[in-house]
Amino acid sequence: MQHLSHTSVDAPRTHRGLPSLLVAALAAISLAVALVPATPAAAQEDGGSSLAELQKKRDAVRAQKAAKASEVNGLKATDAQVSAALSALDAQVNAQQDRVEEAQRAVSQAESERSAAESAQARTQQELDDLRARMKTSAVEAYVTMGSSDPMSGVGVDDVNDAVNKRTLLSVQANENTDVVEQFRSKQEDLELQRAAATAAAERAARSKAAVQDRLGDLNAAFEKQQAFAAQVDSRLDRALSEADSLASIDSNLSSTISAKQAEIARALAAQRAAAEARARAARVTLKAPSGGGGGGGGGGGGVPATITGSGEIVSVGGIRVHQSIAGNLQALLNAASAAGINLSGGGYRDPAGQIAVRRNNCGSSNYAIYEAPASSCSPPTARPGSSMHERGLAIDFTQGGSTLSRGSSGFAWLKANAGSFGFRNLPSEPWHWSTNGN
């Protein structure tokens, strides 16, 4: 470019005609079009690396808690374990939802940046085309206007002023051409930067779209674990609330305590499910519907051998009503305990008709409301009919000396050591509750 400027200023001394100027101008145009500087690489910032590491560690801890929570047995765990598991699984779902939304925002931003870069490309390309046309026109006009010879050659005194004017005009025209060429090269640089920006944005959009799909998969997996545990908790609520009803006649305080704890879990579960369904609708995730726990009072023991009375499916053993299929086993158990100085009483069978009436009042009158709706959807939370082993006569809530068994009681210690021999198993979270399958 310095050579072009020098030629324009010293044209009267170094050139004998205008064709050389035209050639120089056209050469400059070709050189400007051909020479495009390399796009500088963008500096990489790593200031957020520490934050990213902290977030990564936090996500790992949350995922570990969720993994442990999904292994909790919702039917047999303690109330505290169930509440903690619900919280951990909910936190994991929220975290996965946040990651999906983050990736979706990255897609939108990258696509917006690509669109802006492509629009800028189009504008810059139009400006380049205009400058290219302008340079060519300027060069041709200079040649036509100034003629094909030096304006100072072969002139007389009377033509000096005209020749000077022509030379001045030639110099101005050359300088204008230089400015246009510089603009052309600058626009070429802008165009290459815009092309690079558009390409980079398109690549980011593609990566972010792939991340959205991966994270949706993680979100679906978190949803499925959450809903699987929720189904267990629903069954737990059915059993525990039925248990509270069964205990009402033999230990009203314990019955009230159980009901209050289960109501708290039911509220947490209902809130979680509502939030999960809202997120699922927003993310187009299909949630698995959750799938779907009682008893009349009685007395026995007291040193008197237990006897079986009654007929039909439900009979009385030492005052405890149970299904006839386990009557013999229960009779043997009560007599063995009595011989060891452990006098046990309790409650067994609970008629499901009463539960159906309560469900109709608390949950609704439709068949779905009575028999299928989760306990947490009722107000107050109410167990589904048929969900309790008590309603089948296959469970007993044992008492000793008028009090429900506790872990520190001699009755519990004896049952723990001997009940298995008679076909009865304990529900770990409830020392008083023994059934044929431990549920």
VOKEPA-24778 format. One line per 10 residues: their letters; for each residue y negated, x, z negated of C-alpha. Coordinates in steps of 0.2 Angstrom, whole numbers, plus 2048, in hexadecimal, padded with zeros to 3 digits. Layout:
residues N
a = Y,X,Z; ...
***
This chain:
residues 439
mqhlshtsvd = 800,800,800; 7F4,80F,7FD; 7F7,815,80F; 7F2,804,816; 7E2,804,80C; 7DE,816,811; 7E0,811,823; 7D5,802,822; 7C6,80C,81B; 7C8,81B,826
aprthrglps = 7CC,812,836; 7BD,81A,840; 7C3,82B,83D; 7D6,82A,83D; 7DA,81D,84A; 7D4,81A,85C; 7D9,808,85D; 7DD,7F8,854; 7F0,7F7,859; 7F4,803,84C
llvaalaais = 7EB,7F8,83F; 7F6,7E9,845; 806,7F3,844; 801,7F9,832; 7FE,7E7,82C; 80E,7E1,834; 817,7F0,82C; 810,7EC,81B; 816,7DA,81D; 827,7DF,821
lavalvpatp = 827,7EC,813; 821,7DE,806; 82F,7D2,80C; 83D,7E0,80B; 838,7E8,7FB; 83C,7DD,7EC; 83D,7E6,7DB; 84C,7E3,7D0; 84B,7D5,7C3; 849,7DD,7B2
aaaqedggss = 857,7D9,7A6; 852,7CD,797; 852,7D6,786; 860,7CF,77B; 85A,7CA,76A; 866,7CC,75B; 85B,7C6,74E; 866,7B6,74B; 876,7C0,74A; 876,7BF,737
laelqkkrda = 873,7AD,736; 881,7AA,743; 88D,7B4,738; 888,7AA,729; 88B,79A,732; 89B,7A0,739; 8A1,7A4,727; 89B,793,721; 8A5,78B,72F; 8B4,794,72B
vraqkaakas = 8B4,78F,718; 8B1,77D,71D; 8BF,77E,729; 8CB,785,71C; 8C6,778,70F; 8C9,76A,71C; 8DA,772,720; 8DF,772,70E; 8D8,760,70C; 8E3,75A,71B
evnglkatda = 8F2,760,711; 8EE,756,702; 8FB,748,6FF; 8EF,739,6FE; 8FC,72E,6F6; 901,73A,6E8; 8F1,744,6E5; 8E6,742,6D6; 8D6,738,6D9; 8CB,748,6D8
qvsaalsald = 8D6,750,6E5; 8D4,741,6F0; 8C1,741,6EE; 8C0,753,6F2; 8CB,752,701; 8C1,743,708; 8B1,74E,705; 8B8,75D,70E; 8BF,754,71D; 8AE,74A,71F
aqvnaqqdrv = 8A5,75B,71E; 8B0,762,72C; 8AD,753,737; 89A,754,735; 89A,766,739; 8A4,764,749; 899,756,74E; 88A,761,74B; 892,76F,756; 895,762,764
eeaqravsqa = 883,75C,763; 87D,76E,763; 887,772,773; 880,762,77B; 86E,767,777; 872,778,77F; 878,770,78F; 869,765,790; 85D,774,78D; 866,77F,79A
esersaaesa = 866,771,7A7; 853,76E,7A4; 850,781,7A5; 85A,782,7B5; 850,773,7BD; 83F,77B,7B8; 844,78C,7C0; 84A,783,7D0; 83A,77A,7D1; 830,78A,7CF
qartqqeldd = 83B,792,7DC; 837,785,7E8; 824,786,7E5; 824,799,7E6; 82E,799,7F6; 821,78E,7FE; 813,799,7F8; 81D,7A8,800; 81F,79F,810; 80C,79B,810
lrarmktsav = 808,7AD,80C; 813,7B4,81A; 80B,7A8,827; 7FA,7AD,820; 7FD,7C0,822; 804,7BE,834; 7F5,7B3,839; 7E8,7BF,831; 7F0,7CE,83A; 7EF,7C5,84B
eayvtmgssd = 7DE,7BF,848; 7D8,7D1,844; 7DF,7D7,854; 7D8,7CA,85F; 7C7,7CA,856; 7C4,7DD,856; 7CB,7E1,867; 7D7,7EF,86B; 7CB,7FE,869; 7C1,807,85B
pmsgvgvddv = 7B1,7FD,859; 7A7,80D,859; 7AE,815,869; 7A3,814,879; 794,80A,871; 782,80D,874; 774,80D,868; 771,7FA,86B; 783,7F7,866; 783,801,856
ndavnkrtll = 780,7F2,84B; 78D,7E7,853; 79A,7F6,852; 796,7F8,83F; 798,7E6,83C; 7A9,7E6,845; 7AF,7F5,83B; 7AA,7EC,82B; 7B3,7DD,830; 7C2,7E7,834
svqanentdv = 7C1,7EF,822; 7C0,7DE,81A; 7CE,7D7,824; 7D9,7E6,81F; 7D5,7E4,80D; 7D9,7D2,80D; 7E9,7D5,815; 7ED,7E2,807; 7E9,7D4,7FA; 7F4,7C8,803
veqfrskqed = 803,7D4,804; 801,7D8,7F1; 802,7C5,7EE; 811,7C3,7F9; 81A,7D1,7EF; 815,7C9,7DF; 81C,7B8,7E4; 82C,7C1,7EA; 82E,7C8,7D9; 82B,7B7,7D1
lelqraaata = 838,7AF,7DD; 845,7BB,7D8; 842,7B8,7C5; 843,7A5,7C8; 853,7A7,7D1; 85A,7B1,7C3; 854,7A5,7B6; 85C,796,7C0; 86C,79F,7C1; 86C,7A4,7AF
aaeraarska = 868,792,7AA; 876,78B,7B4; 882,797,7AC; 87C,793,79B; 87E,780,79F; 890,783,7A5; 895,78D,796; 88D,77F,78B; 896,772,794; 8A7,77B,790
avqdrlgdln = 8A2,77D,77E; 89E,76A,77D; 8B0,766,783; 8B8,773,777; 8AE,76D,768; 8B2,75B,76C; 8C4,760,76B; 8C0,767,75A; 8B7,757,755; 8C5,74C,75B
aafekqqafa = 8D1,757,750; 8C6,756,741; 8C5,743,744; 8D8,741,745; 8DA,74B,735; 8CD,741,72C; 8D4,730,732; 8E6,735,72E; 8E1,739,71C; 8D7,729,71B
aqvdsrldra = 8E7,71F,71F; 8EF,728,711; 8E1,724,705; 8E1,712,70B; 8F4,711,706; 8F0,719,6F6; 8E2,70D,6F2; 8EE,6FF,6F6; 8FB,706,6EA; 8EF,70B,6DC
lseadslasi = 8E5,6FB,6DC; 8F6,6F1,6DB; 8FB,6FD,6CD; 8EB,6F8,6C4; 8EF,6E6,6C6; 900,6E9,6C0; 8FA,6F2,6B1; 8ED,6E5,6AC; 8FA,6DC,6A1; 900,6EB,698
dsnlsstisa = 8F1,6F7,697; 8E0,6EF,69C; 8D6,6FE,699; 8E1,709,6A4; 8E0,6FC,6B1; 8CD,6FB,6B1; 8CC,70E,6B2; 8D8,70F,6C1; 8CE,701,6CA; 8BE,709,6C7
kqaeiarala = 8C4,71A,6CE; 8CC,712,6DD; 8BC,708,6E0; 8B2,718,6E1; 8BE,720,6ED; 8BE,710,6F7; 8AB,710,6F9; 8AC,722,6FF; 8B9,71E,70B; 8B0,70F,712
aqraaaeara = 8A0,719,714; 8AA,727,71C; 8B2,71C,728; 8A2,713,72D; 89A,724,731; 8A9,72A,73A; 8AA,71B,745; 897,71D,749; 89A,72F,74E; 8A9,72A,758
raarvtlkap = 89F,71E,762; 891,72A,766; 89E,738,76B; 8AA,72C,774; 8B8,731,768; 8C6,725,765; 8CA,724,753; 8DC,721,74D; 8DC,711,742; 8E2,714,731
sggggggggg = 8F3,70C,72C; 8F7,704,71B; 901,700,6EC; 907,6ED,6D1; 911,6E1,6C4; 916,6D5,6B7; 916,6DA,6A5; 926,6DB,69A; 92D,6E3,68B; 93D,6EB,687
gggvpatitg = 945,6F9,67D; 941,6F9,66A; 952,6FF,667; 95A,6EF,66E; 966,6F2,67D; 95E,6ED,68D; 967,6DE,696; 965,6D7,6A7; 960,6C5,6A8; 95C,6B9,6B6
sgeivsvggi = 963,6B7,6C8; 95D,6B9,6D9; 953,6C8,6E0; 948,6CB,6D1; 950,6CC,6C0; 94B,6D2,6AF; 951,6E2,6A7; 94C,6E3,694; 93D,6D8,699; 938,6E2,6A8
rvhqsiagnl = 939,6D9,6B8; 940,6E3,6C7; 94A,6E1,6D7; 95D,6DD,6D3; 961,6ED,6DD; 95A,6F9,6D0; 95E,6EE,6C1; 96E,6F7,6BC; 965,708,6BD; 956,702,6B3
qallnaasaa = 962,6FB,6A6; 96B,70B,6A4; 95B,715,6A3; 953,70A,695; 963,70B,68B; 965,71E,68D; 952,720,688; 955,715,679; 964,71F,673; 959,72E,674
ginlsgggyr = 94C,726,669; 940,722,677; 93D,70F,678; 935,70A,689; 92D,6FA,68F; 922,6F6,69E; 91E,6EB,6AD; 927,6EA,6BD; 927,6DD,6CB; 917,6D5,6D0
dpagqiavrr = 917,6C5,6DA; 90D,6C9,6EB; 907,6B7,6EB; 8F9,6BB,6DF; 8F4,6CA,6E9; 8F3,6C0,6F8; 8E7,6B4,6EF; 8DC,6C2,6E9; 8DC,6CA,6FB; 8D6,6B9,702
nncgssnyai = 8C8,6B8,6F5; 8C2,6CA,6F7; 8C6,6CF,709; 8C6,6BF,714; 8D1,6B1,719; 8D8,6B7,729; 8E9,6BF,72B; 8E2,6CF,72F; 8D6,6CF,720; 8E4,6CA,714
yeapasscsp = 8F2,6D5,71A; 8EB,6E3,724; 8D9,6E7,720; 8D8,6F7,716; 8D5,6F5,704; 8C4,6FE,705; 8BD,6F1,711; 8BF,6E3,703; 8B2,6E0,6F6; 8B8,6E5,6E9
ptarpgssmh = 8C5,6F0,6F1; 8D6,6E7,6F0; 8E7,6ED,6F4; 8F1,6E5,703; 8FF,6DA,6FF; 910,6E2,6FF; 909,6F4,6FE; 90F,6F6,6EC; 921,6FB,6E6; 91E,6EE,6D8
erglaidftq = 91D,6E0,6E5; 92E,6E5,6EA; 935,6E6,6D8; 938,6F9,6DB; 92C,701,6CF; 929,700,6BC; 919,705,6B2; 921,70B,6A2; 919,709,690; 91E,710,680
ggstlsrgss = 919,709,66F; 90D,6FD,678; 904,70B,682; 905,710,694; 90E,721,695; 904,730,696; 909,742,69B; 909,747,689; 914,739,683; 927,73B,67E
gfawlkanag = 92B,72D,689; 924,736,698; 92D,746,694; 93D,73D,692; 93B,734,6A3; 936,744,6AC; 946,74C,6A5; 952,73D,6A8; 94B,730,6B4; 951,738,6C3
sfgfrnlpse = 963,736,6BE; 960,723,6BE; 957,723,6CF; 945,722,6CA; 937,72E,6CF; 926,730,6C8; 915,72F,6D2; 90D,73F,6CC; 8FC,738,6CA; 902,72A,6BF
pwhwstngn = 90E,72F,6B1; 912,71D,6AD; 917,718,6BE; 929,71B,6C4; 932,714,6D3; 941,716,6DE; 937,722,6EA; 929,729,6E0; 91C,71E,6E8
***
